[in-house]
C-alpha cells in the first residue's frame, strides 16, 4: 500500500482496511451547516451595530463588519480545523480534515493554506470545489494545496487506535 493512512488503518483493524473519503454532497451539507452557524453567530451583533439597513446591504464597511463578518469566521474555521480537525458541520456528518501523509490533525500552516485555497477553489465557477467529485481521494483544490484529505471520523479513530498500540 502506498497510502500511509490506509496502511495504519489496515494494521489497526482488519474490519476496516480502507479509508472512507468524504464526497461532494456530504461536504456540501457540512458547508451549509457551517454557513447557517456563521449567520446565527454574526448576524445579531451586526444588526445591533448597523441596524436593519444591514439586511439590504446599506451598511458601511466599518471595522465591526470586517471583524465580525470576516475575521471572526475565518479565525474560527482555522481554529476548528487545527484543534478539532473539523468544523461543526463536518462534526455533524462525522468527517475530519487530516494531513494526507500522516492522518493526523493538519498543522496551523496547512489550515491557513487550506483556507486561502478556498478562494482558489471558488475562482472559475467553483471548479475547485466540484473537483471533489472527480478526484480519487475526493480532494478539492484547497485540499491539494494544503496536503489534506477529508475522511470519515471512524477512519481517524482507527488511526488513533494504531497510535495507542
N, C-alpha and C positions, 0 to 999 in steps of 0.2 A: 504494500500500500504506500502511495506517495502523499497521502494527506495525513499530517500529524494528528489532527482532531479525530479522524476516523480510526487511526491506529490506537490512540489512547482509549477511545470508547470501546473499540473491539476487545482490547485486553481487559477492560473493566467489566464488560458484560457481554457474554455470548448472545444473549437475547436481543441486544440492540447493537448490531455490528456497524451500523452506518449512522451518519449524522443526518438529521432531518432539517434541511434548509427551509426557511420560511419564504413562501412565494408572494407573488404580486398582490393578490386580493387580501390576504391576511395583513400584509404590510399597509395596504390602503386603509383597512379597518383600524389598525393601530394609529395611523396618522389622523384619521377622523376623530378618534377618541382624544388624542393629544390636542388637536385643534380646538375641540369643544372645551377641554380643561383650560387651555390658554385663554380662551374667550371668557370663561367663567371667572378666572382669576384677574385678568387685566381690564375687562370692560367696566366693572363697578368703580374702581378708582379713577379711571379715565373719564367716566361720566360725572363723577363728583368734581373733578377738576375742570373739565371743559363743558359740562352740561350736555343737554340733549342735542346740541348742534354737532357734537362729535359723531353722532349716528349718520348724519347726512354729509359728512366729510368737510364741514365748515370749520373744523378745528385748525389751530395753528400747529406748526411742527415745533412745539415747545420742548423744553428739556424733559418735562414729565412724560410726554408722549413717546419720546425716544427711549427714555429709561424704562418705563412701564411696558410699552408696546413692543419694544425690540430687544433691548439689552437684557431685561429680566427673562423673557422666554428663551433667548439664545443661551444665556448662562445656565438656566435650569436644565435645558436639554443636554448640554455638555456635562453638567454635574451628574445628572441621572445616568448617562452613558458610562461615565467614568466609575461611579461608585455603586451603581445598581445593575450595570450592563444592559439597561433597558429604560425606556421612558414609561410612564404609566400605561400608555396604550399598548406597548409591547408586553408589559407585565400582564395585562388583561388577556392577551392572546397566547400567553405562555412562550414568549420569544425573548431572546437575548442577543445583544450585539457583542461579538467576541473577536479577538485577534485571530486572523485566519491561520497563522502559523502555530500558535500555542493553545488556542481555545480558551484563553484567559481573558479577563476584562481588558478592553482596549486602554492604551496609555492616554494620558492627557493630550499629547500631541496628535495621536490618532483621532481622538474625539474632535479636536479643533479642525483637523484636515477633513474629517467626515462632514462636519457642519458646513465648512466652506464648499465642500463638494456638492452639497445640496443645491447651491447656486449654479454650479456647473451642470448638475443633473437636470435642473429646471430649464436652462437655456436650450433652445432648439426644440420647442413643443414637448418638453418633458421627456425627451427620448432617454435621458439618463435614468429616470425612474422606471420607464417602460422596459428598459434593458433587463430588469429582473426576470421578466417572462421568458427571456431567451438565453440567459446565462446558466451554465450547468450547475453552479453553486448559488444561483438566484441572487447574484450581486448586482446592485445598482452602480452607477459610475462613482458615486461617493464612497461606496464600499471598496471598489477597485483602487481608488485614490488612497484610501486610508489603510488598506490591508485588513479589512474587517469582513465578517460574514454575519448574517442573522440566522440563528439556529433555534430549534426548539429548546425550551428550558430543560426538558428531560435530557437532551444531549449534553447540556452543560453540567447537569447533576452527575451524569455518568463520568464526565471528565473529572469532576471534583472527587468522585469516589476513587478514581485512579490515584489521585494525589494523596489520599488518606492511607493507601496501602504501603 
